Amino acid sequence: MSAAPFDCDVLVIGGGPAGSTIATLLAMQGRVVRLLEKDAHPRFHIGESLLPANVRLLEELGVREQIERIGMRKFGIEFVSPQHEHHAFFDFADVWDHNPGLSMAWQVRRSEFDQILFRRAGEVGVQASEGWRVTRVEFDADGAWAHCMHGEQASKLRARFVVDASGRDTLLASQFDLKRRNPIHNSAALFGHFRNAERLGGRLEGNISIFWFAHGWFWFIPLADGTTSVGAVCWPYYLKSREKPLPEFFADTLALAPKLAARLRGAELVDGRVYATGNYSYAAASSSADRYLMVGDAYAFVDPVFSSGVYLAMASAFAALPVVQATLDAGPAAAAAERRRFDAHMRKGPREFTWFIVRMTNPAMRRLFMYSSNMLRSKEAVLGLLAGDIFGKTPIWRALRCFKGMYYLTSLLILPRAWKAWREHRVSIRDVGETKGENVLVQRR
């Protein structure tokens, strides 16, 4: 079987941001690429807020103008705490050295965004197919056989290299038992889209807003078509406590954040539709092997509080390119070196964001965000992280360590509250049973 002719140089499984990006980059280099997406574009997906670091990647793919047309400009972040009367604002223009390349991003409907990236892959020569599901992959010394379903028809494809961009399906991580749940974080989400939500004014209209509440936090993401995406990321036990229809439970949850509820007082839930999903944080034990690698959510998923998902997915695709090149064109030693570099890259992003994520509901962290200080440039460094500037040469790391030191000092100053919050967090992340897949529960009024 290994002597069979190849259908392509690289098979990319999954047509989301990570898969479409690496397929496009490989085709631009002259590779023969097959891109298989199990659904048909446009398809619903959550995760609508981009980071400023996305902008350069979109420019390199040649799609910036298209994203600009569908997106709502986002210049910063608003934080709203139930324990504070004021609102805190972070503006990307104040990022480290006031880097103009990190001054803004967009809020996007993912159905439109993902379709643009998928169609771009086809434009540069990728054989991009929809309605194809890969069920498993078998590897040998020369490449791989992918077992596929297209409707009711089963088939196999032969590739020299495989990129797993299957998202939270985590095809290869599940197949090889590499998927590991994050032991220090666990969350779930329910969300919907609203018309006529009250937004911030003027230049701030497109900013994302984060609202803390007793069971987690809410996002508030304005979209260019006039609708606003609103969701609650909460501990799984809270979602499991539901004893009424999901739309009613969502309405009750929104009422737990009075300042958010006020912005939705005259708003209408689009189609009366509410979604629920288990946003369980995880990572694979390794990101690559001799004939494959994982990108985006196929490797790891973290809580979306900092909107890092799309950026980490696309950045992983760019970082994966040298691995594929070395495997196909150079010797085993060069390929192994590139895999080590790639694995370090894949671990870095989730690690840097996770330190902040697991502490976001702690009162010490809330105080630092609500009363931000630029001591030793710590605020500029945090803005760099929030903008996605974590893989370049910007020297933010010493200042980030300063911020972390401020967090620990603040925790000591409010030790009883911080200790109580930490204990509650330990209880909250307990396993209450996994709900697999995105949009696992959808209900209408």
C-alpha positions in Angstrom: 0.0 0.0 0.0 2.8 2.4 0.8 4.0 2.2 -2.9 0.6 3.6 -4.1 0.8 7.0 -5.9 0.1 10.1 -3.9 -3.0 12.1 -4.3 -1.3 15.2 -2.9 1.8 16.4 -1.1 -0.2 17.6 1.9 -3.6 16.7 3.1 -5.2 19.3 5.4 -8.1 18.1 7.6 -10.4 20.9 8.5 -11.3 24.2 6.7 -11.4 26.6 9.6 -8.9 29.5 10.1 -5.9 27.2 10.8 -6.5 24.7 8.0 -7.4 27.3 5.4 -4.3 29.3 6.3 -1.7 26.6 6.1 -3.3 25.2 2.9 -3.0 28.7 1.3 0.6 29.1 2.4 1.6 25.7 1.1 -0.1 26.2 -2.2 1.7 29.6 -2.6 4.9 27.6 -2.4 3.8 25.3 -5.2 2.7 22.3 -3.1 -0.1 20.1 -4.2 -2.6 20.5 -1.4 -6.0 18.9 -0.6 -8.2 20.7 2.0 -11.1 18.7 3.4 -13.9 20.4 5.4 -16.6 18.2 6.9 -19.4 20.9 6.6 -20.3 23.4 3.9 -19.4 27.1 4.1 -20.8 29.4 5.4 -21.3 27.5 8.6 -21.9 28.8 12.1 -19.0 29.1 14.5 -18.4 31.1 17.7 -15.2 33.0 18.4 -15.9 36.3 16.6 -13.3 38.7 18.1 -9.9 38.9 16.4 -6.6 40.3 17.9 -4.5 43.1 16.4 -1.8 40.5 15.7 -4.2 38.9 13.2 -4.0 41.8 10.9 -0.5 41.1 9.6 -1.4 37.5 9.0 -4.4 38.4 7.0 -2.3 40.8 4.9 0.1 38.0 4.1 -2.8 35.8 3.0 -4.1 38.6 0.8 -7.5 38.9 2.4 -7.2 42.0 4.6 -9.5 44.1 2.4 -12.2 41.4 2.4 -12.1 41.1 6.2 -12.2 44.9 6.5 -15.5 44.9 4.5 -17.2 42.4 6.7 -15.7 43.4 10.1 -16.5 45.9 12.8 -13.4 47.8 13.9 -12.2 47.0 17.4 -9.7 49.4 19.1 -9.7 48.0 22.6 -11.4 46.3 25.5 -13.8 47.3 28.2 -13.8 45.6 31.6 -16.9 45.8 33.8 -16.9 44.6 37.4 -19.9 44.2 39.7 -17.7 45.4 42.6 -16.7 48.7 40.9 -18.8 51.6 39.8 -16.4 52.7 37.1 -15.6 50.9 33.8 -12.0 50.2 32.8 -10.8 50.7 29.2 -7.7 49.3 27.5 -6.8 50.9 24.2 -4.5 49.0 21.8 -3.0 52.4 20.8 -1.2 52.3 24.1 0.5 49.0 23.4 4.3 48.7 23.9 6.1 51.5 21.9 2.7 52.5 20.5 3.1 50.0 17.7 0.8 51.2 14.9 0.6 47.6 13.5 -1.2 46.6 16.7 -3.6 49.5 17.1 -6.8 47.7 16.0 -8.5 44.5 14.9 -12.0 43.4 13.9 -15.1 41.7 15.2 -16.3 39.3 12.5 -19.1 36.8 11.9 -17.2 33.6 11.8 -19.4 32.1 9.0 -18.2 35.0 6.7 -14.6 35.1 8.0 -14.0 31.4 7.7 -15.6 31.3 4.2 -13.3 34.0 3.0 -10.2 32.1 4.2 -11.5 28.9 2.7 -12.2 30.5 -0.7 -8.8 32.1 -0.7 -7.2 28.7 -0.4 -9.1 27.6 -3.6 -8.0 30.8 -5.4 -4.3 30.0 -4.9 -4.6 26.4 -6.2 -5.7 24.3 -3.2 -8.2 21.5 -4.0 -10.6 22.6 -1.4 -13.6 20.3 -0.8 -16.6 20.5 1.5 -18.7 17.8 2.9 -15.7 15.5 3.4 -15.2 13.9 6.8 -11.9 12.2 7.7 -12.6 9.3 10.1 -9.0 8.1 10.8 -5.5 8.3 9.4 -3.0 5.5 9.0 0.7 6.3 8.7 3.7 4.5 7.2 7.3 5.4 6.4 6.4 7.3 3.2 3.2 9.1 4.1 -0.4 8.5 5.2 -3.7 7.0 4.1 -6.7 9.1 5.2 -10.0 7.3 5.4 -12.8 9.6 4.3 -16.6 9.8 4.1 -18.2 12.0 1.4 -21.9 11.5 2.1 -22.4 7.8 2.2 -19.4 7.1 0.0 -16.2 5.9 1.7 -12.8 6.5 0.1 -9.1 6.8 0.9 -6.6 9.5 0.0 -2.8 9.1 -0.1 -0.7 12.0 1.1 3.0 12.6 1.9 2.1 14.7 4.9 -1.0 15.4 7.0 -2.0 18.6 8.8 -4.7 18.1 11.4 -6.8 21.3 11.6 -9.9 19.4 12.7 -10.6 21.9 15.5 -12.3 20.6 18.6 -12.9 17.3 16.9 -9.2 16.7 17.7 -9.0 13.9 15.2 -5.4 12.8 15.6 -5.1 13.7 19.3 -8.1 11.5 20.0 -7.0 8.7 17.6 -3.6 8.5 19.3 -4.9 9.2 22.9 -2.8 12.4 23.2 -5.6 14.7 24.4 -5.2 16.0 27.9 -7.7 18.1 29.8 -6.3 21.2 31.5 -6.2 20.3 35.2 -6.4 23.9 36.4 -9.2 25.2 34.2 -12.6 24.1 33.1 -15.5 26.1 31.6 -18.7 26.0 29.6 -20.6 28.6 27.6 -24.1 29.7 26.6 -24.6 32.4 24.1 -26.8 34.1 21.5 -27.0 37.1 19.2 -29.1 40.2 19.9 -30.5 43.1 17.9 -30.6 46.6 19.3 -28.2 46.0 22.1 -26.8 49.3 23.6 -23.2 49.7 22.5 -20.4 52.1 23.5 -20.4 55.4 21.6 -18.2 56.7 18.8 -14.8 55.1 18.2 -15.5 52.6 21.0 -18.6 51.1 19.4 -16.8 48.0 18.2 -14.8 47.3 21.3 -15.3 44.0 23.1 -16.7 44.3 26.6 -16.0 41.8 29.4 -18.5 41.6 32.3 -17.6 39.6 35.4 -20.4 37.9 37.4 -20.8 35.4 40.2 -20.3 32.3 38.0 -17.7 33.5 35.5 -17.7 36.3 32.9 -19.7 37.5 29.8 -18.5 38.7 26.4 -20.3 41.5 24.5 -19.1 41.6 20.9 -20.6 44.1 18.4 -20.8 42.9 14.8 -20.9 45.0 11.6 -24.5 43.9 10.7 -25.9 45.6 13.8 -26.2 42.4 15.9 -24.2 41.8 19.0 -22.9 38.5 20.2 -23.4 38.0 23.9 -22.2 34.9 25.8 -21.6 33.6 29.3 -18.5 31.6 30.1 -19.1 29.9 33.4 -18.2 26.9 35.5 -19.7 23.7 34.2 -21.6 23.0 37.4 -23.6 26.2 36.7 -24.6 25.0 33.3 -25.4 21.6 34.6 -27.7 23.2 37.2 -30.2 24.2 34.5 -33.8 23.0 35.2 -35.6 25.1 32.7 -35.5 25.7 28.9 -32.2 27.1 27.7 -33.5 30.5 26.6 -35.1 31.1 30.0 -31.9 29.9 31.8 -29.9 32.3 29.6 -32.2 35.2 30.4 -31.8 34.4 34.1 -28.0 34.3 33.7 -27.9 37.7 32.0 -29.9 39.1 34.9 -27.0 38.2 37.2 -25.0 41.0 35.5 -27.1 44.1 36.0 -24.9 46.4 33.9 -25.0 44.0 31.0 -28.7 43.4 31.4 -29.2 47.2 31.2 -27.5 47.2 27.7 -29.9 44.5 26.6 -33.1 46.0 28.0 -34.4 46.9 24.6 -32.7 44.1 22.7 -34.2 41.1 20.9 -32.6 37.7 20.8 -32.2 36.8 17.1 -34.5 34.0 16.2 -34.9 33.3 19.9 -31.9 31.0 19.5 -29.5 30.2 22.4 -26.5 27.9 22.1 -24.7 25.9 24.8 -21.3 24.2 24.5 -18.7 22.6 26.8 -15.6 24.8 26.4 -13.4 22.3 28.1 -9.7 23.5 28.0 -7.3 20.8 26.8 -4.0 20.3 25.0 -2.4 17.4 23.2 0.6 15.7 24.7 2.6 16.4 21.5 2.0 18.5 18.5 3.7 16.6 15.7 5.3 13.4 14.5 7.2 12.2 11.4 4.3 12.6 9.0 1.8 14.9 10.7 1.3 17.9 12.8 -1.6 19.6 14.6 -2.6 23.3 14.3 -5.2 25.4 16.1 -7.8 23.8 18.3 -6.8 20.4 17.0 -3.8 20.8 19.3 -5.2 22.9 22.2 -8.2 25.0 23.3 -8.2 27.7 26.0 -10.9 29.7 27.6 -11.8 32.5 25.1 -11.7 35.4 27.6 -8.8 37.1 25.7 -10.2 36.2 22.2 -7.0 34.3 21.4 -8.4 31.4 19.5 -8.4 32.6 15.9 -5.0 34.2 16.3 -3.3 31.2 17.9 -4.8 29.0 15.1 -3.6 31.2 12.3 -0.2 31.8 13.9 0.2 28.0 14.4 -0.3 27.6 10.6 2.4 30.0 9.8 4.7 28.3 12.4 4.0 24.9 10.9 5.2 25.8 7.4 8.9 25.0 8.1 8.0 21.6 9.5 6.3 20.6 6.3 9.1 22.0 4.2 11.8 20.2 6.1 9.9 16.9 6.1 9.3 17.0 2.4 12.5 18.5 1.2 15.2 17.9 3.8 16.6 15.1 5.9 15.2 13.6 9.1 17.5 15.6 11.3 16.3 18.9 9.8 12.7 17.8 10.2 13.2 16.8 13.8 14.7 20.1 14.6 11.8 22.0 13.1 9.3 19.8 15.0 11.0 20.7 18.3 10.8 24.4 17.4 7.2 24.0 16.4 6.3 22.2 19.5 7.8 25.0 21.6 5.7 27.5 19.6 2.5 25.5 20.2 3.1 25.3 23.9 4.0 29.0 24.3 0.7 30.6 23.2 -1.7 28.6 25.5 0.8 28.8 28.4 1.1 32.6 28.3 -2.7 33.2 28.0 -3.6 30.4 30.6 -1.7 32.1 33.4 -4.1 35.1 33.1 -7.1 33.0 32.3 -7.1 30.8 35.4 -6.9 33.9 37.6 -9.4 36.1 35.8 -12.1 35.5 38.4 -9.8 36.1 41.3 -10.5 39.5 43.1 -6.8 40.3 42.9 -6.7 40.1 39.1 -10.0 42.0 38.9 -8.5 44.8 41.0 -5.4 45.1 38.8 -7.5 45.3 35.6 -10.0 47.8 37.1 -7.2 50.0 38.5 -4.5 49.5 35.9 -1.0 50.8 36.5 1.8 51.2 34.0 4.5 50.6 36.7 7.6 49.4 34.9 5.5 49.4 31.7 3.4 46.5 33.0 0.2 47.9 31.4 1.9 48.2 28.0 3.1 44.6 28.4 -0.4 43.3 29.3 -1.7 45.2 26.3 0.9 43.4 24.1 -0.4 40.1 25.4 -4.0 41.1 24.7 -3.0 42.2 21.2 -1.4 38.9 20.5 2.2 40.2 20.4 3.8 37.2 22.1 5.8 35.5 19.3 7.8 38.4 18.1 10.8 40.3 19.6 8.9 43.0 21.6 10.5 42.9 25.0 7.4 42.6 27.1 8.4 39.6 29.3 10.2 41.5 32.1 7.3 43.9 32.4 4.8 40.9 32.4 6.8 39.4 35.3 6.4 42.7 37.1 2.6 42.5 36.6 2.6 39.0 37.9 4.5 40.1 41.0 1.9 42.9 41.5 -0.8 40.2 41.3 0.8 38.1 44.0 1.4 41.2 46.2 -2.3 42.2 45.7 -3.3 38.7 46.7 -1.4 39.1 49.9 -3.0 42.4 50.6 -6.5 40.9 50.3 -5.5 37.5 51.4 -8.9 36.3 52.9 -10.8 37.2 49.7 -8.1 35.9 47.4 -7.9 32.6 49.4 -11.6 32.2 49.4 -11.7 32.8 45.6 -8.9 30.2 45.0 -10.8 27.6 47.1 -14.0 28.3 45.1 -12.1 27.9 41.9 -10.8 24.5 42.9 -14.3 23.4 43.5 -15.7 25.0 40.4 -13.3 23.3 38.0 -14.4 19.8 39.1 -15.4 17.4 36.4 -19.2 17.2 36.0 -19.1 15.2 32.8 -18.0 16.3 29.4 -20.3 17.6 26.7 -18.6 17.0 23.3 -18.7 19.2 20.3 -19.6 22.8 19.7 -23.2 23.9 19.5 -24.3 20.7 21.3 -27.5 22.3 22.5 -29.6 24.8 20.6 -33.0 25.9 21.7 -35.4 28.5 20.6 -38.0 30.4 22.6 
